[in-house]
Amino acid sequence: MLKYIVLCAVILFFPFWGSVNAQQIKNVQLQKSHTGQQRNSSAERLAMSYYRNGEFEKAASLFSQLYNQNPTNFYYNYLFNSLVKLKNFKEAEKLAKKQNRRSGMPRYKIDLAYVYDMAGNKKRPSTLWTS
């Protein structure tokens, strides 16, 4: 029963997943990192600029470095979305699995389901809710 409720939630929220609008970007930029410092490194500003300009390969490269140094949700979101926009589903899958192991939050299983769906694997997302 619970897996059907979760599946319904995924279906309801699925159309809104994967795209980041300007207000979300602005809100995330205003958040503070785990160390309490404002996010304003030159690498981060450059990565954000690449992302906004649709240069997802360059953005993914920089966000990957930033995420490896400081694996926050902020960097995860932009790295994940950059990888999906590049249709690099294998790397997006690895990233979501890694983040899921790190936090265990259901949100990352939804990201995995999204990646599987975008990659054309329609049966695999349903197996995520049995574990």
N, C-alpha and C positions, 0 to 999 in steps of 0.2 A: 504494500500500500504506500509506504513511504517513498519507494523509488518512483512510483507513478506521480506522486505529488511533486517530487523534485523534477521529474521529466516534464511535467506540465509547466513548472516554473521556468525551466530552460527554454521551452517552446515560447512562452509568453515574453521572456526577456531577450530571446535570441536575436530578433531584428535590431535591437539596440546595441548589441555587442560588437566590438571590433572597430567602431568608429569613435574617434575622440573629437568632440567639438571644441570650439574656441573657449567657451566658458569653463569646461572641464580642465583644459590646459592652463588657463589663468588661475583657477582654484588650486590646482596641484602645484603650480609655481609658487604660490604664496605660502604653501605649507613649509614647515621646517624639517630638516633632515633629523635623523635619530641623534646626531651629535649636538643638535640645537643651533647649528649655524645655518644662516641663510644659504640657499642654493644659488650660487652665483659664480661658480668656477668658469673659467674661460672654456674648458672642454664642454661643460654642460650647456653654456650659451651657444656654442658652435653646434652642438648636437641638436639643440632645440631649433636653431635656425635651419639646419639641414632638414629636419623633420617638417617644419612649417612650409619649406620650399619644395617638398616632395622628393627630396634626395634621400630616399630611405636606406640606400646601401651605405652611404656615408654616416647617416644618423645611427644605423644599427651598429656599425663598427665602433663609433664613439660611445653609444649607450652600453654596448657590451663591455667595454673597458671600465666605464663608470659603475656598472652593475657588479662586475667582478671585484672592484675595490670596495663597494658599499652596496650590498644587495637589498636595496629598499624597494618598496612598492612603486615609488616614483619612477625609478630606472627600469624596473620590470615592465611597467605599463608601456612605456615608450619603446623599449626593446622588443617586447612581444608584438606590439602593433606594427612596428617597422618590419619585423620578420614576416608577419602575415601579409602586409602590403607587397612585399617582395616575393610572395608565394614560396617562401623558404619554410615549408611546413615541418620538415624534419627538425630544424633548429628551434622553431617555435614550440614543437612538441617536447623537445628536451628541456627547454627553458621552463615550460609550464609544469612538467614533471618534477624538475628540480625545486621549483618554488612550492609545489604541493608537498613534497617531502619536508621542506623547510618549515612550512606553516601548518599544513593539514587543513586549511580552510577550503570549503566547497567551491569557492570562486575559481580556484585553479583547475578543478575538475571540469568546470563549465568552460574554461579556456581550452582545456584539452578536447572537450567535445566539439567546440567551435573549430579547432584546428582539424580534427578528423573530418568534420562535415565539409570544411572548405577544401580539404584534400580529396574529397569524393568518397571517403570511407563512411558509408551511411550506417553500417551495422556496429561498428566499434564504439560509438558514443554510448550506446545503451549498456555496454559492459562496464562502464565506469561506475555505475551506481550499485553494482552488486558487491563491490569490495568495501 
